[in-house]
Amino acid sequence: MARQMGDSHRRFLQTMMANGIVDEQGARKLIAHCCEASNTQHNPDKLDDFIETINLKLQPMFMQITKGMSEDSGHQFYALVNMAETDVTRMSSDYADNELELFRKTMDLIVCSEKGNASSTDILNSADTMTTKKLKKSETEHLLNRLVHDKWLNEKRGEYTLSTRCIIEMEPYIRTMYQDQVKVCHICRNIAFQCQICENPTCGIKIHNPCVARYYKGRAEPRCPACDDFWPHEIPEVRRPKSQSRK
């Protein structure tokens, strides 16, 4: 029998509505805080059960707290997703039409690129091809900063990638709009942008960097899990949450 929604669940949901996304470590801390504030029992081993109780109440509103993985770290995240709106229109309450057009163009550049990123220069150039009201350079730069702040994009040294929040919330849209370009990770089966690619031209599978780290850990000679060719890329270290890395 499903657990009843209580004050601790409502507090957790309110925070998710305000923040949009939280990592697994943050979710556990937040649940502990919500249970303490509501004077209810806290079971740290029942994270998914706690969230499932909320999701059962969210179903009639076509909302859901969905779990996904960071392509950068491999850590798990939880995002509040509007299941009724699967495309960029979900952002229309926060962004103008021309800002959404530039975001779509940025997604085009990132998804269709070889390395899953887009430079600020390419994004600025794409603003010149807009069909809605064109954005000035300063306005485009300000918009990119907002998209990073709102956790739709990540930025590193002038290169932009899709954030964990964006991939989780936009996954149906991405799979539909870019079905010929999008590939999935051979290990976790999630969409793969930041990844390593098998160099065998008849194979070409993609594996997220964190999945590469876990899959090849302890293996003497890394070989492609699909075609068995030698895997020539650098094998990254497994990254653990800070609380675990200190143990």
C-alpha positions as MATLAB code, in Angstrom:
seq = 'MARQMGDSHRRFLQTMMANGIVDEQGARKLIAHCCEASNTQHNPDKLDDFIETINLKLQPMFMQITKGMSEDSGHQFYALVNMAETDVTRMSSDYADNELELFRKTMDLIVCSEKGNASSTDILNSADTMTTKKLKKSETEHLLNRLVHDKWLNEKRGEYTLSTRCIIEMEPYIRTMYQDQVKVCHICRNIAFQCQICENPTCGIKIHNPCVARYYKGRAEPRCPACDDFWPHEIPEVRRPKSQSRK';
ca = [
       0.000    0.000    0.000;
       1.375    3.431   -0.976;
       2.521    5.703    1.816;
       0.400    8.800    2.414;
       1.765   12.188    1.387;
       2.803   14.108    4.490;
       4.249   17.495    5.408;
       7.800   16.254    4.776;
       6.856   15.289    1.206;
       5.184   18.654    0.637;
       8.235   20.537    1.923;
      10.480   18.495   -0.370;
       8.210   19.158   -3.375;
       8.110   22.910   -2.681;
      11.916   23.014   -2.720;
      12.022   20.999   -5.954;
       9.533   23.422   -7.543;
      11.820   26.320   -6.596;
      15.129   24.696   -7.625;
      14.125   22.374  -10.479;
      16.938   19.888   -9.875;
      19.032   18.459   -7.026;
      21.776   15.839   -6.900;
      21.279   12.597   -4.979;
      23.398   13.727   -2.043;
      21.441   16.984   -1.866;
      18.138   15.089   -2.108;
      19.080   12.909    0.866;
      20.027   15.952    2.947;
      16.842   17.743    1.912;
      14.631   14.790    2.879;
      16.357   14.563    6.262;
      15.766   18.296    6.800;
      12.106   18.082    5.698;
      11.451   15.111    7.985;
      13.113   16.873   10.930;
      11.153   20.091   10.289;
       7.908   18.090   10.048;
       8.756   15.953   13.084;
       8.332   12.757   11.060;
      10.423    9.597   10.916;
      13.306    9.631    8.445;
      14.564    6.465    6.733;
      17.730    7.296    4.705;
      17.495    3.982    2.799;
      14.067    4.814    1.365;
      14.943    7.734   -0.918;
      13.218    6.302   -4.002;
      10.156    5.266   -1.960;
       9.896    8.812   -0.583;
       9.991   10.268   -4.105;
       7.577    7.638   -5.458;
       5.009    8.743   -2.853;
       5.260   12.293   -4.228;
       5.095   11.074   -7.836;
       1.828    9.226   -7.188;
       0.263   12.529   -6.118;
       1.807   14.385   -9.068;
       0.457   11.971  -11.720;
      -2.928   13.707  -12.226;
      -1.060   16.996  -12.795;
       1.263   15.397  -15.384;
       4.311   16.164  -13.252;
       7.038   13.790  -12.124;
      10.318   13.818  -10.221;
      12.640   12.001  -12.632;
      16.075   10.514  -11.995;
      18.974   11.062  -14.385;
      22.770   11.035  -14.568;
      25.275   13.855  -14.960;
      27.366   13.233  -18.084;
      30.259   15.041  -16.407;
      30.476   13.328  -13.012;
      28.251   10.263  -13.360;
      26.373   11.288  -10.208;
      22.611   10.827   -9.995;
      20.245   13.812  -10.054;
      16.507   14.320   -9.500;
      14.589   16.830  -11.625;
      10.957   17.962  -11.477;
       9.594   17.365  -14.991;
       6.412   18.650  -16.622;
       5.264   15.565  -18.574;
       2.570   17.521  -20.468;
       5.108   19.807  -22.157;
       7.946   17.873  -23.710;
       9.620   20.604  -25.760;
      11.172   24.035  -25.283;
       7.729   25.631  -24.725;
       8.025   24.531  -21.068;
      10.383   27.507  -20.677;
       7.939   30.076  -22.157;
       6.992   31.510  -18.756;
      10.610   32.556  -18.150;
      11.896   33.385  -21.634;
      10.650   35.473  -24.592;
       9.995   33.924  -28.010;
      13.246   35.178  -29.520;
      15.192   33.898  -26.500;
      13.610   30.463  -26.943;
      14.531   30.527  -30.631;
      18.165   31.159  -29.762;
      18.058   28.362  -27.191;
      16.724   25.990  -29.894;
      19.540   27.089  -32.211;
      22.031   26.467  -29.408;
      20.595   22.980  -28.901;
      20.927   22.378  -32.658;
      24.610   23.326  -32.541;
      25.319   21.167  -29.484;
      23.372   18.064  -30.537;
      24.716   18.077  -34.098;
      28.341   18.684  -33.086;
      30.915   15.903  -32.901;
      31.876   16.643  -29.287;
      28.461   17.649  -27.921;
      29.298   21.311  -27.381;
      28.991   24.728  -29.019;
      31.326   27.716  -28.780;
      30.087   31.133  -27.749;
      31.238   32.411  -31.155;
      29.068   29.885  -33.030;
      26.081   30.736  -30.840;
      26.573   34.475  -31.402;
      26.774   33.851  -35.164;
      23.574   31.790  -35.092;
      21.768   34.803  -33.596;
      22.145   36.507  -37.002;
      19.881   33.860  -38.598;
      16.956   34.296  -36.206;
      13.458   34.681  -37.679;
      12.035   36.374  -34.573;
      13.352   39.672  -33.212;
      17.130   39.527  -33.430;
      19.191   39.773  -30.261;
      22.139   42.126  -29.896;
      25.495   40.632  -28.928;
      25.160   41.917  -25.357;
      21.620   40.493  -25.148;
      22.799   37.110  -26.423;
      25.628   37.027  -23.877;
      23.196   37.964  -21.108;
      20.796   35.220  -22.243;
      23.567   32.602  -22.207;
      24.449   33.645  -18.653;
      20.780   33.257  -17.654;
      20.539   29.817  -19.266;
      23.598   28.713  -17.294;
      22.245   30.260  -14.081;
      18.874   28.541  -14.588;
      20.703   25.222  -15.174;
      19.659   24.677  -18.804;
      23.236   24.949  -20.083;
      26.738   24.364  -18.726;
      29.659   26.594  -19.680;
      33.377   25.910  -19.481;
      36.016   28.111  -21.112;
      33.566   29.521  -23.640;
      32.148   26.129  -24.636;
      28.493   25.349  -23.887;
      26.953   21.919  -23.279;
      23.469   20.734  -22.355;
      23.048   20.533  -18.588;
      21.836   17.515  -16.645;
      18.539   19.318  -16.041;
      18.099   20.012  -19.750;
      18.790   16.399  -20.767;
      16.421   14.985  -18.131;
      13.575   17.414  -18.835;
      13.989   17.611  -22.612;
      14.795   13.950  -23.315;
      11.538   13.154  -25.204;
      11.959   16.316  -27.299;
      15.632   15.582  -27.995;
      14.942   11.974  -28.997;
      12.115   13.068  -31.332;
      13.702   16.152  -32.908;
      17.218   14.723  -33.289;
      16.538   11.021  -33.738;
      19.138   10.731  -36.532;
      21.850   12.538  -34.547;
      21.283   11.311  -30.995;
      23.050    8.159  -29.834;
      22.810    6.427  -26.470;
      25.577    5.279  -24.165;
      26.346    1.587  -24.754;
      26.619    1.034  -20.980;
      23.792    3.000  -19.315;
      21.543    3.445  -22.397;
      20.978    7.141  -21.656;
      21.473    9.879  -24.270;
      25.192   10.496  -24.810;
      26.722   13.859  -25.738;
      29.834   14.083  -23.539;
      31.384   10.709  -24.284;
      34.115    8.583  -25.855;
      33.521    6.917  -29.237;
      34.846    3.602  -30.547;
      37.197    4.351  -33.449;
      36.243    1.216  -35.366;
      34.290    2.668  -38.357;
      31.940   -0.316  -38.401;
      31.189    0.094  -34.665;
      31.294    3.698  -33.392;
      29.493    3.099  -30.101;
      29.447    5.911  -27.533;
      30.158    5.601  -23.817;
      29.840    8.385  -21.243;
      33.146    9.272  -19.569;
      31.876    8.200  -16.102;
      30.601    4.928  -17.609;
      34.022    4.407  -19.242;
      35.659    4.887  -15.827;
      33.405    2.321  -14.151;
      33.391   -0.202  -16.990;
      37.160   -0.367  -17.477;
      38.151   -0.092  -13.813;
      40.522   -2.943  -12.999;
      40.716   -4.249  -16.588;
      44.264   -4.858  -17.828;
      43.545   -4.044  -21.482;
      40.526   -1.906  -22.367;
      38.569   -3.300  -25.306;
      35.339   -2.108  -26.891;
      32.381   -3.918  -25.285;
      30.663   -4.108  -28.690;
      33.348   -5.004  -31.276;
      36.268   -6.036  -28.991;
      38.689   -3.599  -30.680;
      41.314   -1.956  -28.467;
      39.852    1.120  -26.707;
      42.445    3.853  -27.431;
      41.065    6.658  -25.261;
      42.317    7.738  -21.849;
      40.434    5.960  -19.072;
      39.258    8.559  -16.508;
      39.154    7.990  -12.759;
      35.866    7.053  -11.112;
      34.511   10.231   -9.509;
      32.709    9.795   -6.208;
      30.532   12.263   -4.268;
      32.609   14.362   -1.847;
      31.094   12.689    1.215;
      32.252    9.286   -0.083;
      35.686   10.387   -1.305;
      36.694   11.363    2.245;
      35.942    7.903    3.643;
];
